[in-house]
Amino acid sequence: MRPNPLNQRLKAAPAPSLAIPEAQWPFLVKWIAQRRQPGEIGVGDTVHRLFSQFGGNTLSEAYERLAGRPCGCKDRQAWLNQRYPYGGINDVLKDG
């Protein structure tokens, strides 16, 4: 069976970037980004750390118990990291 060239191109195509240029970030996102710690790759990581310091994990667990479904924190964190990443790949490698 021959490989389909169209499938090969589709698999190789990069996913569209959701990243917003830093100059267009809302004020609140810029404020959160100023609290960045080494190893955080985007705003989602910073939000996760800040909420964890103030009982975010407890709230998440309570929501899951009451609602009977996950709160979606991990998905939200990943989306925020894609939307508002910190710098380029070199910055990420420097921090890690």
C-alpha positions as protocol buffer text, in pm:
chain_id: "A"
residue {
  index: 1
  type: MET
  ca { x: 0 y: 0 z: 0 }
}
residue {
  index: 2
  type: ARG
  ca { x: 140 y: 338 z: -106 }
}
residue {
  index: 3
  type: PRO
  ca { x: 141 y: 631 z: 137 }
}
residue {
  index: 4
  type: ASN
  ca { x: -103 y: 904 z: 43 }
}
residue {
  index: 5
  type: PRO
  ca { x: 95 y: 1229 z: -18 }
}
residue {
  index: 6
  type: LEU
  ca { x: -200 y: 1441 z: 100 }
}
residue {
  index: 7
  type: ASN
  ca { x: -203 y: 1261 z: 436 }
}
residue {
  index: 8
  type: GLN
  ca { x: 172 y: 1313 z: 466 }
}
residue {
  index: 9
  type: ARG
  ca { x: 132 y: 1690 z: 415 }
}
residue {
  index: 10
  type: LEU
  ca { x: -157 y: 1710 z: 662 }
}
residue {
  index: 11
  type: LYS
  ca { x: 42 y: 1532 z: 933 }
}
residue {
  index: 12
  type: ALA
  ca { x: 341 y: 1760 z: 874 }
}
residue {
  index: 13
  type: ALA
  ca { x: 141 y: 2084 z: 881 }
}
residue {
  index: 14
  type: PRO
  ca { x: 194 y: 2279 z: 1205 }
}
residue {
  index: 15
  type: ALA
  ca { x: -108 y: 2363 z: 1415 }
}
residue {
  index: 16
  type: PRO
  ca { x: -221 y: 2724 z: 1382 }
}
residue {
  index: 17
  type: SER
  ca { x: -78 y: 2944 z: 1654 }
}
residue {
  index: 18
  type: LEU
  ca { x: -319 y: 3086 z: 1908 }
}
residue {
  index: 19
  type: ALA
  ca { x: -51 y: 3314 z: 2050 }
}
residue {
  index: 20
  type: ILE
  ca { x: -133 y: 3682 z: 2077 }
}
residue {
  index: 21
  type: PRO
  ca { x: 157 y: 3927 z: 2041 }
}
residue {
  index: 22
  type: GLU
  ca { x: 261 y: 4059 z: 2381 }
}
residue {
  index: 23
  type: ALA
  ca { x: 190 y: 4418 z: 2277 }
}
residue {
  index: 24
  type: GLN
  ca { x: -179 y: 4323 z: 2240 }
}
residue {
  index: 25
  type: TRP
  ca { x: -216 y: 4149 z: 2579 }
}
residue {
  index: 26
  type: PRO
  ca { x: -487 y: 4289 z: 2809 }
}
residue {
  index: 27
  type: PHE
  ca { x: -371 y: 4475 z: 3121 }
}
residue {
  index: 28
  type: LEU
  ca { x: -463 y: 4186 z: 3356 }
}
residue {
  index: 29
  type: VAL
  ca { x: -260 y: 3937 z: 3150 }
}
residue {
  index: 30
  type: LYS
  ca { x: 41 y: 4172 z: 3155 }
}
residue {
  index: 31
  type: TRP
  ca { x: 2 y: 4210 z: 3533 }
}
residue {
  index: 32
  type: ILE
  ca { x: -3 y: 3829 z: 3576 }
}
residue {
  index: 33
  type: ALA
  ca { x: 299 y: 3794 z: 3344 }
}
residue {
  index: 34
  type: GLN
  ca { x: 499 y: 4030 z: 3568 }
}
residue {
  index: 35
  type: ARG
  ca { x: 471 y: 3762 z: 3841 }
}
residue {
  index: 36
  type: ARG
  ca { x: 636 y: 3497 z: 3624 }
}
residue {
  index: 37
  type: GLN
  ca { x: 874 y: 3248 z: 3789 }
}
residue {
  index: 38
  type: PRO
  ca { x: 1156 y: 3053 z: 3617 }
}
residue {
  index: 39
  type: GLY
  ca { x: 1024 y: 2741 z: 3445 }
}
residue {
  index: 40
  type: GLU
  ca { x: 679 y: 2884 z: 3366 }
}
residue {
  index: 41
  type: ILE
  ca { x: 616 y: 2878 z: 2992 }
}
residue {
  index: 42
  type: GLY
  ca { x: 307 y: 3097 z: 2978 }
}
residue {
  index: 43
  type: VAL
  ca { x: 42 y: 3287 z: 3170 }
}
residue {
  index: 44
  type: GLY
  ca { x: -147 y: 2962 z: 3242 }
}
residue {
  index: 45
  type: ASP
  ca { x: 142 y: 2833 z: 3452 }
}
residue {
  index: 46
  type: THR
  ca { x: 160 y: 3158 z: 3649 }
}
residue {
  index: 47
  type: VAL
  ca { x: -217 y: 3160 z: 3710 }
}
residue {
  index: 48
  type: HIS
  ca { x: -199 y: 2797 z: 3827 }
}
residue {
  index: 49
  type: ARG
  ca { x: 83 y: 2878 z: 4072 }
}
residue {
  index: 50
  type: LEU
  ca { x: -91 y: 3188 z: 4208 }
}
residue {
  index: 51
  type: PHE
  ca { x: -425 y: 3011 z: 4256 }
}
residue {
  index: 52
  type: SER
  ca { x: -251 y: 2714 z: 4418 }
}
residue {
  index: 53
  type: GLN
  ca { x: -101 y: 2948 z: 4678 }
}
residue {
  index: 54
  type: PHE
  ca { x: -448 y: 3068 z: 4773 }
}
residue {
  index: 55
  type: GLY
  ca { x: -634 y: 2736 z: 4787 }
}
residue {
  index: 56
  type: GLY
  ca { x: -703 y: 2686 z: 4416 }
}
residue {
  index: 57
  type: ASN
  ca { x: -655 y: 2311 z: 4443 }
}
residue {
  index: 58
  type: THR
  ca { x: -908 y: 2292 z: 4728 }
}
residue {
  index: 59
  type: LEU
  ca { x: -1164 y: 2488 z: 4524 }
}
residue {
  index: 60
  type: SER
  ca { x: -1102 y: 2264 z: 4223 }
}
residue {
  index: 61
  type: GLU
  ca { x: -1152 y: 1948 z: 4429 }
}
residue {
  index: 62
  type: ALA
  ca { x: -1469 y: 2089 z: 4589 }
}
residue {
  index: 63
  type: TYR
  ca { x: -1610 y: 2178 z: 4247 }
}
residue {
  index: 64
  type: GLU
  ca { x: -1539 y: 1826 z: 4119 }
}
residue {
  index: 65
  type: ARG
  ca { x: -1715 y: 1672 z: 4421 }
}
residue {
  index: 66
  type: LEU
  ca { x: -2020 y: 1899 z: 4394 }
}
residue {
  index: 67
  type: ALA
  ca { x: -2057 y: 1903 z: 4016 }
}
residue {
  index: 68
  type: GLY
  ca { x: -1944 y: 1548 z: 3955 }
}
residue {
  index: 69
  type: ARG
  ca { x: -1714 y: 1652 z: 3671 }
}
residue {
  index: 70
  type: PRO
  ca { x: -1366 y: 1800 z: 3633 }
}
residue {
  index: 71
  type: CYS
  ca { x: -1335 y: 2176 z: 3665 }
}
residue {
  index: 72
  type: GLY
  ca { x: -1127 y: 2208 z: 3346 }
}
residue {
  index: 73
  type: CYS
  ca { x: -833 y: 2378 z: 3516 }
}
residue {
  index: 74
  type: LYS
  ca { x: -567 y: 2185 z: 3320 }
}
residue {
  index: 75
  type: ASP
  ca { x: -736 y: 2261 z: 2988 }
}
residue {
  index: 76
  type: ARG
  ca { x: -765 y: 2629 z: 3082 }
}
residue {
  index: 77
  type: GLN
  ca { x: -400 y: 2636 z: 3189 }
}
residue {
  index: 78
  type: ALA
  ca { x: -290 y: 2484 z: 2855 }
}
residue {
  index: 79
  type: TRP
  ca { x: -509 y: 2728 z: 2659 }
}
residue {
  index: 80
  type: LEU
  ca { x: -367 y: 3028 z: 2846 }
}
residue {
  index: 81
  type: ASN
  ca { x: -11 y: 2901 z: 2787 }
}
residue {
  index: 82
  type: GLN
  ca { x: -83 y: 2874 z: 2412 }
}
residue {
  index: 83
  type: ARG
  ca { x: -258 y: 3211 z: 2397 }
}
residue {
  index: 84
  type: TYR
  ca { x: -10 y: 3406 z: 2613 }
}
residue {
  index: 85
  type: PRO
  ca { x: 331 y: 3233 z: 2599 }
}
residue {
  index: 86
  type: TYR
  ca { x: 643 y: 3382 z: 2754 }
}
residue {
  index: 87
  type: GLY
  ca { x: 899 y: 3467 z: 2488 }
}
residue {
  index: 88
  type: GLY
  ca { x: 1042 y: 3229 z: 2233 }
}
residue {
  index: 89
  type: ILE
  ca { x: 1184 y: 2879 z: 2268 }
}
residue {
  index: 90
  type: ASN
  ca { x: 1521 y: 3020 z: 2381 }
}
residue {
  index: 91
  type: ASP
  ca { x: 1355 y: 3191 z: 2679 }
}
residue {
  index: 92
  type: VAL
  ca { x: 1181 y: 2868 z: 2776 }
}
residue {
  index: 93
  type: LEU
  ca { x: 1506 y: 2671 z: 2756 }
}
residue {
  index: 94
  type: LYS
  ca { x: 1687 y: 2937 z: 2960 }
}
residue {
  index: 95
  type: ASP
  ca { x: 1429 y: 2914 z: 3241 }
}
residue {
  index: 96
  type: GLY
  ca { x: 1405 y: 2535 z: 3250 }
}
